[in-house]
Amino acid sequence: MIERYTEPPVLVAGNSVTRSFPNGTTALAEASFEIRAGEFVSFVGPSGCGKSTMLRMVAGLDLPTSGSVERGDGEVGYVFQDATLLPWRTALGNVVLPLRLAGTKKAEAEERARVALEVVGLAAYADHRPAQLSGGMRMRVSIARSLVQRPELFLFDEPFGALDEITRQDLNSQLDTLMATDPFTGIFVTHSVPEAVFLSDRVLVFSSQPGRIVADLRIDLPRPRPEGLRFTSEYADLCRQVSDALAGAHRSTEEAA
């Protein structure tokens, strides 16, 4: 019997999404895309192009002016630009919080939180408060807090943008390892082309305001990403393709103006 390949279902879809604000600013215009279950997709583009606005609409925190954003009914994990931890709670206390708020019994919630901290490499820091942790460690606690909810979809809004390059690359590698060992669907907003290429299965390139999706580039690299990938010609070529698409979108916007 011949097995037929069936594509994973579409988990997130934007259909001609336009978002305008009362002050007259149009952040997004006629933006359309699809993301299938198990894909990790990055949104890249200049500041103000509507990447984070689109992410908020996927999360249900904002609504389009016209068009629609559709996604599955499963749990959504949202990792913000700032770790947004409660300073008076330990790392374990922060990770366990969404489970306790959802009514999970204390023993089960703590067990799941400890597992999530172990996954992000912070099992030994469960009793530390945020002030005792580095910026990268606080962000890992934030990721664990989303991970513990076992979301169907992960949304990342520039979570590593404020970190130094070494810490950023280390967290990129840890996130890649998570995807390789326990695949999930994710959308990652970033200004960094190298970061987008390293993490993603696809990169969607947004034009300047109003944001339109002007390129959808597939990143055909094995996962987990091999050691030394960042120094290969293949990686450099993919980064160049994304950068060229960004530059082309910028030129088109200037010409239209």
C-alpha positions as CSV (number, residue, x, y, z in Angstrom):
1,M,0.0,0.0,0.0
2,I,1.3,3.4,-1.0
3,E,1.2,6.0,1.8
4,R,0.1,9.4,0.6
5,Y,1.7,12.5,2.1
6,T,-0.8,14.8,3.8
7,E,0.3,18.3,4.6
8,P,-0.2,19.4,8.2
9,P,-3.3,21.5,8.8
10,V,-3.2,25.3,8.6
11,L,-3.1,26.5,12.2
12,V,-2.9,30.2,11.6
13,A,-4.1,32.3,8.6
14,G,-4.2,36.0,7.9
15,N,-6.6,36.9,5.2
16,S,-6.1,40.4,3.6
17,V,-5.4,41.9,7.0
18,T,-5.5,45.6,7.3
19,R,-5.1,47.4,10.7
20,S,-5.6,51.2,10.9
21,F,-5.6,53.3,14.1
22,P,-7.8,56.3,15.1
23,N,-4.8,58.7,14.6
24,G,-4.8,57.8,10.9
25,T,-1.8,55.4,10.9
26,T,-2.2,52.3,8.9
27,A,0.1,49.6,10.3
28,L,-0.8,46.8,8.0
29,A,-2.4,46.6,4.6
30,E,-3.8,43.6,2.8
31,A,-1.4,41.1,4.5
32,S,-2.1,37.4,3.9
33,F,-0.3,34.3,5.0
34,E,-0.7,30.7,6.2
35,I,1.2,28.8,8.9
36,R,0.8,25.0,9.2
37,A,1.0,23.0,12.3
38,G,4.6,22.3,13.3
39,E,6.1,25.2,11.4
40,F,8.3,27.9,13.0
41,V,7.9,31.2,11.1
42,S,9.7,34.5,11.7
43,F,8.3,37.9,10.9
44,V,11.1,40.4,9.9
45,G,10.9,44.0,8.7
46,P,11.7,47.5,9.6
47,S,10.4,49.2,12.8
48,G,6.7,50.2,12.5
49,C,5.9,47.7,9.8
50,G,3.2,46.0,11.8
51,K,5.0,42.7,12.8
52,S,4.1,43.0,16.5
53,T,0.6,44.2,15.6
54,M,0.0,41.1,13.5
55,L,1.3,39.0,16.4
56,R,-1.2,40.6,18.8
57,M,-4.0,39.9,16.4
58,V,-2.9,36.2,16.1
59,A,-3.1,36.1,19.9
60,G,-6.5,37.7,20.0
61,L,-5.2,40.8,21.8
62,D,-6.2,43.1,18.8
63,L,-8.6,43.0,15.9
64,P,-8.1,43.9,12.2
65,T,-9.8,46.8,10.7
66,S,-10.6,44.6,7.7
67,G,-9.8,41.1,6.7
68,S,-9.5,38.3,9.3
69,V,-7.0,36.4,11.4
70,E,-7.9,32.8,12.1
71,R,-6.2,30.2,14.3
72,G,-6.9,27.0,16.1
73,D,-8.7,26.8,19.4
74,G,-5.7,25.4,21.4
75,E,-3.7,27.1,24.1
76,V,-1.4,30.0,23.1
77,G,1.9,30.8,24.8
78,Y,3.0,34.5,24.5
79,V,6.6,35.5,25.3
80,F,7.0,39.3,25.4
81,Q,10.0,41.6,24.7
82,D,10.5,41.8,28.5
83,A,10.4,38.8,30.8
84,T,7.5,40.3,32.8
85,L,8.3,38.3,35.9
86,L,6.8,39.1,39.3
87,P,9.8,40.3,41.3
88,W,8.5,38.9,44.7
89,R,8.1,35.4,43.3
90,T,10.8,32.8,42.8
91,A,11.5,31.4,39.3
92,L,9.4,28.4,40.3
93,G,6.7,30.7,41.6
94,N,6.5,32.6,38.3
95,V,6.4,29.5,36.2
96,V,3.7,27.8,38.3
97,L,1.5,30.9,38.4
98,P,-0.6,30.3,35.2
99,L,-1.3,26.7,36.2
100,R,-2.5,27.7,39.6
101,L,-4.6,30.5,38.1
102,A,-6.2,27.8,35.8
103,G,-7.0,25.7,38.8
104,T,-4.3,23.1,38.6
105,K,-3.6,21.4,42.0
106,K,-0.5,22.7,43.7
107,A,1.5,19.4,43.6
108,E,0.9,18.8,39.9
109,A,1.5,22.5,39.0
110,E,4.8,22.5,40.9
111,E,5.9,19.2,39.3
112,R,5.2,20.5,35.8
113,A,6.9,23.9,36.6
114,R,10.0,22.1,37.7
115,V,10.1,20.0,34.5
116,A,9.7,23.2,32.4
117,L,12.6,24.9,34.3
118,E,14.7,21.8,33.7
119,V,14.0,21.9,30.0
120,V,15.3,25.5,29.8
121,G,18.3,24.6,32.0
122,L,17.3,26.4,35.2
123,A,16.4,23.6,37.5
124,A,19.1,24.7,39.9
125,Y,17.7,28.2,40.1
126,A,14.1,27.4,41.0
127,D,14.3,29.2,44.3
128,H,16.0,32.3,42.9
129,R,14.0,35.6,42.5
130,P,14.3,37.6,39.2
131,A,16.8,40.1,40.8
132,Q,19.2,37.2,41.4
133,L,19.1,36.1,37.7
134,S,20.7,37.5,34.6
135,G,18.7,38.9,31.7
136,G,19.1,35.7,29.7
137,M,18.0,33.6,32.6
138,R,15.0,35.7,33.3
139,M,14.0,35.3,29.6
140,R,14.4,31.5,30.0
141,V,12.0,31.6,33.0
142,S,9.5,33.5,30.8
143,I,9.8,30.8,28.1
144,A,9.3,28.1,30.8
145,R,6.2,29.9,32.0
146,S,4.7,29.6,28.5
147,L,6.1,26.1,28.0
148,V,4.4,24.8,31.2
149,Q,1.0,25.6,29.7
150,R,1.7,23.1,26.8
151,P,0.4,25.5,24.2
152,E,-0.5,24.6,20.7
153,L,1.0,27.8,19.4
154,F,4.0,29.8,20.7
155,L,4.2,33.6,20.0
156,F,7.5,35.4,20.5
157,D,7.6,39.2,20.3
158,E,11.4,40.1,20.0
159,P,12.2,38.2,23.3
160,F,16.0,38.4,22.8
161,G,16.3,41.9,21.4
162,A,17.7,43.5,24.5
163,L,20.3,40.7,25.2
164,D,24.0,40.7,24.3
165,E,25.0,38.7,21.2
166,I,26.5,35.8,23.0
167,T,23.5,35.3,25.3
168,R,21.2,35.8,22.3
169,Q,22.9,33.1,20.2
170,D,22.9,30.7,23.2
171,L,19.1,31.2,23.7
172,N,18.6,30.7,19.9
173,S,20.3,27.4,20.2
174,Q,18.3,26.4,23.2
175,L,15.1,27.3,21.5
176,D,16.1,25.3,18.4
177,T,16.9,22.3,20.6
178,L,13.4,22.6,22.1
179,M,11.8,22.5,18.7
180,A,13.9,19.5,17.6
181,T,13.0,17.4,20.7
182,D,9.4,18.5,21.1
183,P,8.2,20.2,17.9
184,F,5.7,23.0,18.2
185,T,4.2,25.8,16.0
186,G,5.7,29.2,16.6
187,I,5.8,32.7,15.3
188,F,8.8,34.8,16.1
189,V,9.1,38.6,15.6
190,T,12.6,39.9,15.2
191,H,14.7,42.6,13.5
192,S,17.6,40.2,13.2
193,V,18.0,38.5,9.9
194,P,20.6,36.0,11.2
195,E,18.3,35.1,14.1
196,A,15.3,34.6,11.8
197,V,17.3,32.3,9.5
198,F,18.8,30.3,12.3
199,L,15.5,29.6,14.0
200,S,12.9,29.4,11.2
201,D,11.4,27.0,8.7
202,R,10.1,30.1,6.9
203,V,10.8,33.8,7.0
204,L,8.0,36.3,6.1
205,V,9.4,39.7,5.1
206,F,7.3,42.8,5.8
207,S,7.6,46.1,3.9
208,S,7.7,49.5,5.6
209,Q,4.5,51.0,6.9
210,P,1.9,50.1,5.9
211,G,3.2,46.6,6.4
212,R,2.7,44.1,3.5
213,I,4.1,40.7,3.2
214,V,6.5,41.0,0.3
215,A,8.4,37.7,0.5
216,D,7.9,34.2,2.0
217,L,11.3,32.5,2.1
218,R,11.8,28.8,3.0
219,I,14.7,27.9,5.2
220,D,15.6,24.4,4.3
221,L,18.1,23.5,7.0
222,P,18.2,20.4,9.3
223,R,17.0,20.6,12.9
224,P,18.5,20.7,15.3
225,R,20.7,23.2,13.6
226,P,24.2,21.7,13.2
227,E,27.1,23.1,15.3
228,G,29.0,25.7,13.3
229,L,26.0,26.5,11.0
230,R,26.5,30.2,11.4
231,F,29.9,30.0,9.7
232,T,28.7,28.1,6.6
233,S,28.2,29.5,3.1
234,E,24.7,28.0,3.0
235,Y,23.7,30.0,6.1
236,A,25.3,33.2,4.7
237,D,23.4,32.7,1.4
238,L,20.1,32.4,3.2
239,C,20.8,35.5,5.2
240,R,21.6,37.3,2.0
241,Q,18.3,36.3,0.4
242,V,16.3,37.7,3.4
243,S,18.4,40.9,3.5
244,D,17.9,41.4,-0.3
245,A,14.1,40.9,0.2
246,L,14.2,43.5,2.9
247,A,16.2,45.9,0.8
248,G,13.9,45.4,-2.2
249,A,10.8,46.1,0.0
250,H,12.4,49.3,1.3
251,R,13.2,50.5,-2.3
252,S,9.7,49.7,-3.5
253,T,8.2,51.7,-0.6
254,E,10.4,54.7,-1.3
255,E,9.5,54.6,-5.0
256,A,5.8,54.4,-4.2
257,A,6.1,57.5,-1.9
